[in-house]
Amino acid sequence: MAESPTSVRNMTHDDLTMVSDIERRSYEFPWSHGVFRDCLLAGYKCIVLLREDQVAGYGILSIAAGEAHILNLCVEPEFRSMGYGERLLDTLLSQARASTVQEVLLEVRPSNRTALALYRKKGFYQVANRPAYYQSHEGREDAAVLSKKLVSSA
């Protein structure tokens, strides 16, 4: 079967309902529609991956004080393990490099082994642990804080 065409573009307000729907299908304690709207209004780098003109994933990057922070990266559950997360991550890393930041940080659940494997493949390494960072139905879960140093292309 042929691979469906995909593209990545900046997120717009028109994408927020689909993005929020993917978030709800993906997480026990999802971000609200308002949080995504606020990210757009704050000028964060917000992107969506389209598969046949439908949002299949998204990423959000905050850039400040010489570093970038990946706040959210998610792929629609039915489209996982198809390289879409890697494509979104590569796009966010390119945007960080273009902004001349030297480091990218993110938090991830240690139980999210698929995400951890992707981040490690892309050169991220653990620099800290945030105790009880994430909510879960079983209580709280720590966050692994990962970092990637960006090499200047100059």
Rosetta blueprint (number, residue, H / E / L):
1 M L
2 A L
3 E L
4 S L
5 P L
6 T E
7 S E
8 V E
9 R E
10 N E
11 M L
12 T L
13 H H
14 D H
15 D H
16 L H
17 T H
18 M H
19 V H
20 S H
21 D H
22 I H
23 E H
24 R H
25 R H
26 S H
27 Y L
28 E L
29 F L
30 P L
31 W L
32 S L
33 H H
34 G H
35 V H
36 F H
37 R H
38 D H
39 C H
40 L H
41 L H
42 A L
43 G L
44 Y L
45 K E
46 C E
47 I E
48 V E
49 L E
50 L E
51 R E
52 E L
53 D L
54 Q E
55 V E
56 A E
57 G E
58 Y E
59 G E
60 I E
61 L E
62 S E
63 I E
64 A E
65 A L
66 G L
67 E E
68 A E
69 H E
70 I E
71 L E
72 N E
73 L E
74 C E
75 V E
76 E L
77 P H
78 E H
79 F H
80 R L
81 S L
82 M L
83 G L
84 Y H
85 G H
86 E H
87 R H
88 L H
89 L H
90 D H
91 T H
92 L H
93 L H
94 S H
95 Q H
96 A H
97 R H
98 A H
99 S L
100 T L
101 V L
102 Q L
103 E E
104 V E
105 L E
106 L E
107 E E
108 V E
109 R L
110 P L
111 S L
112 N L
113 R H
114 T H
115 A H
116 L H
117 A H
118 L H
119 Y H
120 R H
121 K H
122 K L
123 G L
124 F L
125 Y E
126 Q E
127 V E
128 A E
129 N E
130 R E
131 P E
132 A E
133 Y E
134 Y E
135 Q E
136 S E
137 H L
138 E L
139 G E
140 R E
141 E E
142 D E
143 A E
144 A E
145 V E
146 L E
147 S E
148 K E
149 K E
150 L L
151 V L
152 S L
153 S L
154 A L
